Amino acid sequence: MSKLFSILAFIMAFSACAWQGVSAAESVEMRFSAYYPETYPVYKEGFKVWEEMVTKESGGKVTFKNYLNGVLHTAKQGFRAAMTDICDLTHAYPSYQPASFQLSMINDLPFALSTTYGGVLAMETLYPKYFKKEYEKMGVLLGAWVTTSEYNLITKKPVRSLADLKGMKIRSYGGLCSDTLTLLGAVPVMVQSAESYTSFQNGVVDGVLYPDSSMVSYRLYELGKYHTKIGLSHMGVPYALSPKFFERLSPDMKKYMYNKLRQASHMASMSYDIDDKYARQVLKENGVEFIDLPEEEKAKFRNAVRPMWQKFIDDNGAKGLPVRELVEELRSLDAKYSAMNPEQVFEEVSKRPVQGIIDFK
């Protein structure tokens, strides 16, 4: 947990000045809702830690009430829940409503982001210009743009090259994931997360595409003994903020919470990487072989999925959207921020939070 602790130490250096200017009489309770349990990494090591930090920093003036395990709404009802003031902050993923989003879907394209921490800042930087209009069209504000850690493969037989993947049945979560696997020569099979183990066990799939932490959570290491690092994607999993909640805040509290939510984006995203680090140790302890593809094979994977990028450009360009500019800017910002380390990115987030994600005075 050293990386998380170093980030938290950095946060506290900004705490005193961050709370200045907010009325001591104002108290705020934020209702956080999620479909996952308290033990889920993005909550346990991300949002919960963020909540505790904000409560301590504010001297107890900002508190949180958490509704986990889907008690308020299902995973796919996040937009409606935030829009109708059922909760104040909750997961609202474009991938759950793909027909309502265009440019935002770039996050989920294969190899769109190089790192979790650099990619999430790139996406937030681009949000006001490219994604804000379509996200707010859902009746919500953006609370935090979060991305998962990278998706890799766990299989029963080794995948040491693109050719090895040909014809293999791989668990897919649908949409762009299925399109990507098809271009890579695999056979995508739609399987719910909860059914990953039994599908792998019974031969419904030959392998599973997951972040490393999920391979451990679902005990897939008991069945698959080969891990291939492909870093295929970092799924975009943004969190929506209730417009009614934000409007109730004073001007000073709006500014304070806005800046704190920029930190939440980074902390929640980093929680996936932190959990992956310990998951890899569990995989190794259970006899899983780690396969790093040589550079020539990595290039083959990237070349195989280029048609998805071209389709994304063609489809959105035909709608008159500035997609070519978006692709160029994302690649530039991703390279810039991914060249930093997580602490440097957090310093950027804290000292110079991205402006324009929410309009307020």
C-alpha positions as CSV (number, residue, x, y, z in Angstrom):
1,M,0.0,0.0,0.0
2,S,3.1,2.3,-0.1
3,K,2.0,4.1,-3.3
4,L,-1.4,4.9,-1.8
5,F,0.1,6.1,1.4
6,S,2.5,8.4,-0.5
7,I,-0.4,9.9,-2.4
8,L,-2.3,10.4,0.9
9,A,0.7,12.1,2.5
10,F,0.7,14.5,-0.5
11,I,-3.0,15.2,-0.1
12,M,-2.6,16.3,3.5
13,A,-0.1,18.9,2.4
14,F,-2.9,20.7,0.6
15,S,-5.6,20.2,3.2
16,A,-5.2,23.3,5.3
17,C,-5.4,25.7,2.3
18,A,-8.1,23.7,0.6
19,W,-10.6,24.2,3.4
20,Q,-10.1,28.0,3.7
21,G,-12.9,30.2,2.6
22,V,-15.7,27.7,3.4
23,S,-18.2,28.7,6.0
24,A,-17.7,27.0,9.3
25,A,-21.4,26.9,9.7
26,E,-22.1,24.9,6.5
27,S,-22.5,21.2,6.8
28,V,-22.9,18.8,3.9
29,E,-23.8,15.1,3.7
30,M,-23.2,13.3,0.5
31,R,-25.0,10.1,-0.4
32,F,-22.8,7.7,-2.2
33,S,-24.4,4.7,-3.9
34,A,-22.9,1.7,-5.6
35,Y,-23.8,-1.8,-6.8
36,Y,-20.7,-3.3,-5.3
37,P,-19.9,-4.3,-1.6
38,E,-17.8,-2.5,0.9
39,T,-14.9,-4.9,0.1
40,Y,-14.8,-3.9,-3.6
41,P,-11.3,-2.3,-4.3
42,V,-12.6,0.9,-5.9
43,Y,-14.6,1.6,-2.8
44,K,-12.4,0.1,-0.1
45,E,-9.1,1.6,-1.4
46,G,-10.6,4.5,-3.4
47,F,-13.8,6.2,-2.5
48,K,-13.8,5.2,1.2
49,V,-10.3,6.5,1.7
50,W,-11.3,9.7,-0.2
51,E,-14.4,10.1,2.0
52,E,-12.4,9.7,5.2
53,M,-9.8,12.3,3.9
54,V,-12.5,14.9,3.1
55,T,-14.3,14.4,6.4
56,K,-11.1,14.8,8.4
57,E,-9.9,17.7,6.3
58,S,-13.2,19.6,6.7
59,G,-13.3,19.0,10.4
60,G,-16.4,16.9,10.1
61,K,-18.4,19.5,8.1
62,V,-18.5,17.2,5.1
63,T,-19.8,13.7,5.8
64,F,-20.9,10.7,3.7
65,K,-23.7,8.2,3.9
66,N,-23.0,5.1,1.8
67,Y,-25.5,2.8,0.2
68,L,-23.7,-0.2,-1.2
69,N,-24.7,-3.6,-2.6
70,G,-27.2,-2.0,-5.0
71,V,-29.7,-1.2,-2.2
72,L,-30.9,2.1,-3.9
73,H,-30.6,1.1,-7.6
74,T,-29.0,-1.4,-10.0
75,A,-25.7,-0.8,-11.7
76,K,-27.3,0.3,-14.9
77,Q,-29.6,2.8,-13.3
78,G,-26.9,5.2,-12.1
79,F,-27.8,8.0,-14.5
80,R,-31.5,7.9,-13.4
81,A,-30.6,7.7,-9.7
82,A,-28.4,10.8,-9.9
83,M,-30.8,12.7,-12.1
84,T,-33.8,12.1,-9.8
85,D,-31.8,12.9,-6.6
86,I,-32.0,9.3,-5.3
87,C,-28.4,9.7,-4.4
88,D,-25.7,12.3,-4.8
89,L,-22.7,10.4,-6.3
90,T,-22.9,7.0,-8.1
91,H,-21.5,5.0,-11.0
92,A,-22.9,6.0,-14.4
93,Y,-21.0,4.4,-17.2
94,P,-21.3,5.3,-20.9
95,S,-20.8,1.6,-21.7
96,Y,-24.2,0.9,-20.0
97,Q,-25.9,3.4,-22.4
98,P,-23.8,3.2,-25.6
99,A,-26.5,4.5,-27.8
100,S,-26.5,7.8,-25.9
101,F,-22.8,8.4,-26.2
102,Q,-20.4,9.0,-29.1
103,L,-17.1,10.6,-28.3
104,S,-17.0,9.4,-24.7
105,M,-16.6,5.8,-26.0
106,I,-13.0,6.5,-27.0
107,N,-12.0,5.6,-23.5
108,D,-13.0,2.0,-24.1
109,L,-11.2,1.5,-27.5
110,P,-8.3,-0.9,-27.4
111,F,-5.0,0.6,-26.3
112,A,-6.6,4.0,-25.9
113,L,-4.8,4.7,-22.6
114,S,-1.3,3.8,-21.6
115,T,-1.7,4.0,-17.8
116,T,-4.5,4.3,-15.3
117,Y,-3.3,7.4,-13.6
118,G,-2.2,9.2,-16.8
119,G,-5.2,8.2,-18.8
120,V,-7.8,9.4,-16.2
121,L,-6.3,12.9,-16.1
122,A,-6.2,12.9,-19.9
123,M,-9.9,12.1,-20.0
124,E,-10.8,14.7,-17.5
125,T,-8.7,17.3,-19.3
126,L,-10.6,16.5,-22.5
127,Y,-14.0,16.3,-20.9
128,P,-15.2,19.9,-21.0
129,K,-14.4,20.2,-24.8
130,Y,-15.5,16.8,-26.0
131,F,-17.6,14.8,-23.5
132,K,-19.4,17.2,-21.3
133,K,-22.4,17.9,-23.7
134,E,-23.2,14.2,-24.2
135,Y,-22.7,13.3,-20.5
136,E,-24.8,16.2,-19.2
137,K,-27.5,15.3,-21.7
138,M,-28.3,12.4,-19.4
139,G,-29.5,14.9,-16.8
140,V,-26.4,14.6,-14.5
141,L,-23.1,16.3,-13.8
142,L,-19.8,14.5,-13.9
143,G,-18.6,13.8,-10.4
144,A,-15.5,11.8,-11.2
145,W,-14.0,10.3,-14.3
146,V,-12.6,6.9,-13.2
147,T,-10.9,4.2,-15.3
148,T,-10.2,0.6,-14.4
149,S,-6.7,-0.8,-14.5
150,E,-5.6,-2.7,-17.7
151,Y,-7.4,-5.8,-19.0
152,N,-5.1,-8.8,-19.4
153,L,-5.7,-12.5,-20.2
154,I,-5.8,-15.6,-18.0
155,T,-6.0,-18.8,-20.0
156,K,-5.7,-22.6,-19.7
157,K,-3.1,-22.8,-22.5
158,P,-0.3,-20.2,-23.0
159,V,-0.9,-17.2,-25.3
160,R,2.6,-16.1,-26.4
161,S,1.6,-14.6,-29.7
162,L,-1.4,-13.2,-31.6
163,A,-1.5,-16.5,-33.5
164,D,-2.0,-18.4,-30.3
165,L,-5.2,-16.5,-29.6
166,K,-6.8,-17.4,-32.9
167,G,-10.0,-19.4,-32.4
168,M,-9.9,-19.3,-28.6
169,K,-13.2,-18.6,-26.8
170,I,-12.6,-15.6,-24.6
171,R,-15.1,-14.2,-22.0
172,S,-16.4,-10.8,-23.2
173,Y,-18.5,-8.1,-21.5
174,G,-19.9,-7.2,-24.9
175,G,-19.9,-4.1,-27.1
176,L,-16.5,-2.8,-28.0
177,C,-14.8,-5.7,-26.1
178,S,-16.5,-8.2,-28.4
179,D,-15.5,-6.2,-31.5
180,T,-11.9,-6.1,-30.2
181,L,-11.6,-9.8,-29.5
182,T,-13.0,-10.6,-33.0
183,L,-10.4,-8.5,-34.7
184,L,-7.7,-10.3,-32.6
185,G,-8.9,-13.6,-34.0
186,A,-10.6,-14.8,-30.8
187,V,-14.2,-15.9,-30.3
188,P,-16.0,-13.5,-27.9
189,V,-18.4,-15.2,-25.5
190,M,-20.8,-13.1,-23.5
191,V,-20.6,-14.2,-19.9
192,Q,-21.7,-12.3,-16.7
193,S,-18.9,-11.7,-14.2
194,A,-20.6,-13.9,-11.6
195,E,-20.5,-16.8,-14.1
196,S,-16.8,-16.4,-15.1
197,Y,-15.6,-19.2,-12.9
198,T,-18.1,-21.9,-14.0
199,S,-17.9,-20.9,-17.6
200,F,-14.1,-21.2,-17.5
201,Q,-14.4,-24.5,-15.5
202,N,-16.8,-26.1,-17.9
203,G,-15.0,-25.0,-21.1
204,V,-17.6,-22.5,-22.2
205,V,-14.6,-20.2,-22.5
206,D,-10.9,-20.9,-22.9
207,G,-9.8,-17.7,-21.2
208,V,-11.0,-14.6,-19.5
209,L,-10.2,-11.0,-20.1
210,Y,-10.0,-9.1,-16.8
211,P,-8.0,-6.8,-14.7
212,D,-5.5,-8.8,-12.6
213,S,-7.5,-8.1,-9.4
214,S,-10.6,-9.7,-10.8
215,M,-8.7,-12.8,-11.7
216,V,-8.1,-13.2,-8.0
217,S,-11.6,-12.1,-6.9
218,Y,-13.2,-14.8,-9.0
219,R,-10.4,-17.4,-8.2
220,L,-9.7,-17.9,-11.9
221,Y,-6.1,-18.9,-11.0
222,E,-7.5,-22.2,-9.8
223,L,-8.3,-23.0,-13.5
224,G,-6.0,-20.9,-15.7
225,K,-2.3,-21.1,-15.2
226,Y,-1.2,-18.6,-17.9
227,H,-1.4,-14.8,-17.6
228,T,-0.6,-12.8,-20.7
229,K,-0.1,-9.1,-20.2
230,I,-1.7,-7.4,-23.2
231,G,-3.1,-4.2,-21.5
232,L,-5.9,-4.3,-24.0
233,S,-8.0,-1.5,-22.4
234,H,-8.8,0.6,-19.4
235,M,-12.6,0.8,-19.2
236,G,-14.1,4.2,-18.5
237,V,-16.3,4.0,-15.4
238,P,-17.3,7.6,-14.6
239,Y,-19.4,8.6,-11.6
240,A,-22.4,11.0,-11.9
241,L,-23.2,13.8,-9.5
242,S,-26.7,14.9,-8.7
243,P,-27.4,18.4,-10.1
244,K,-29.8,19.1,-7.2
245,F,-27.1,18.1,-4.7
246,F,-24.5,20.5,-6.2
247,E,-27.0,23.3,-6.6
248,R,-27.8,23.2,-2.9
249,L,-24.2,24.0,-2.0
250,S,-22.9,27.5,-1.2
251,P,-20.5,29.0,-3.8
252,D,-17.5,28.3,-1.6
253,M,-18.6,24.7,-0.9
254,K,-19.2,24.1,-4.6
255,K,-15.6,25.1,-5.3
256,Y,-14.3,23.0,-2.5
257,M,-16.2,19.9,-3.5
258,Y,-15.4,20.4,-7.2
259,N,-11.7,20.3,-6.4
260,K,-12.1,17.3,-4.0
261,L,-13.9,15.4,-6.8
262,R,-10.9,15.9,-9.1
263,Q,-8.8,14.1,-6.4
264,A,-11.5,11.4,-6.1
265,S,-11.1,10.6,-9.8
266,H,-7.4,9.9,-9.3
267,M,-7.7,8.1,-6.0
268,A,-10.5,5.8,-7.2
269,S,-8.7,5.0,-10.4
270,M,-5.4,4.3,-8.6
271,S,-7.2,1.8,-6.3
272,Y,-7.5,-0.6,-9.2
273,D,-3.7,-0.5,-9.8
274,I,-3.1,-0.9,-6.1
275,D,-5.3,-4.0,-5.9
276,D,-3.7,-5.4,-9.1
277,K,-0.3,-5.2,-7.5
278,Y,-1.3,-7.6,-4.7
279,A,-3.3,-9.7,-7.0
280,R,-0.3,-10.5,-9.1
281,Q,1.5,-11.8,-6.0
282,V,-1.5,-14.1,-5.3
283,L,-1.4,-15.3,-8.9
284,K,2.3,-16.1,-8.7
285,E,1.9,-17.9,-5.4
286,N,-0.7,-20.1,-7.1
287,G,1.6,-21.2,-9.9
288,V,0.4,-18.8,-12.6
289,E,3.0,-18.2,-15.3
290,F,3.3,-14.5,-16.4
291,I,3.9,-14.0,-20.1
292,D,5.2,-10.7,-21.4
293,L,4.8,-10.4,-25.1
294,P,7.9,-9.3,-27.2
295,E,7.6,-6.0,-28.9
296,E,6.9,-7.5,-32.3
297,E,3.9,-9.3,-30.9
298,K,2.6,-6.2,-29.1
299,A,2.7,-4.4,-32.5
300,K,0.7,-7.2,-34.1
301,F,-2.0,-6.8,-31.4
302,R,-2.1,-3.1,-32.0
303,N,-2.2,-3.4,-35.8
304,A,-5.0,-5.9,-35.6
305,V,-7.4,-3.5,-33.9
306,R,-6.7,-0.4,-36.0
307,P,-9.9,-0.9,-37.9
308,M,-11.8,-0.1,-34.7
309,W,-10.1,3.3,-34.5
310,Q,-10.8,4.0,-38.1
311,K,-14.5,3.1,-37.7
312,F,-14.7,5.3,-34.6
313,I,-13.3,8.2,-36.6
314,D,-15.4,7.5,-39.7
315,D,-18.7,7.1,-37.8
316,N,-18.3,10.2,-35.6
317,G,-16.8,12.3,-38.4
318,A,-19.9,11.5,-40.5
319,K,-21.9,13.1,-37.7
320,G,-19.9,16.3,-37.9
321,L,-18.1,15.6,-34.6
322,P,-14.5,16.7,-34.1
323,V,-13.2,13.2,-33.7
324,R,-9.8,13.5,-35.4
325,E,-8.9,16.4,-33.1
326,L,-10.0,14.3,-30.1
327,V,-7.9,11.3,-31.1
328,E,-4.8,13.5,-31.6
329,E,-5.3,15.3,-28.3
330,L,-6.0,12.1,-26.3
331,R,-2.8,10.5,-27.6
332,S,-0.8,13.6,-26.8
333,L,-2.2,14.0,-23.3
334,D,-2.0,10.3,-22.5
335,A,1.7,10.3,-23.4
336,K,2.3,13.4,-21.4
337,Y,0.7,12.3,-18.2
338,S,1.6,8.6,-18.5
339,A,5.3,9.7,-18.6
340,M,4.8,11.0,-15.1
341,N,4.5,8.9,-12.0
342,P,1.3,8.7,-9.9
343,E,2.5,11.2,-7.3
344,Q,3.4,13.8,-10.0
345,V,0.0,13.4,-11.6
346,F,-1.7,13.8,-8.3
347,E,0.3,17.0,-7.7
348,E,-1.0,18.3,-11.0
349,V,-4.6,17.4,-10.1
350,S,-4.2,19.1,-6.7
351,K,-2.4,22.3,-7.7
352,R,-4.1,22.8,-11.1
353,P,-7.5,21.0,-11.1
354,V,-9.1,20.8,-14.5
355,Q,-11.6,23.6,-14.9
356,G,-14.9,23.5,-16.7
357,I,-16.1,20.0,-15.8
358,I,-19.0,21.6,-14.0
359,D,-20.2,25.2,-14.6
360,F,-20.7,27.2,-11.4
361,K,-20.1,30.6,-9.9
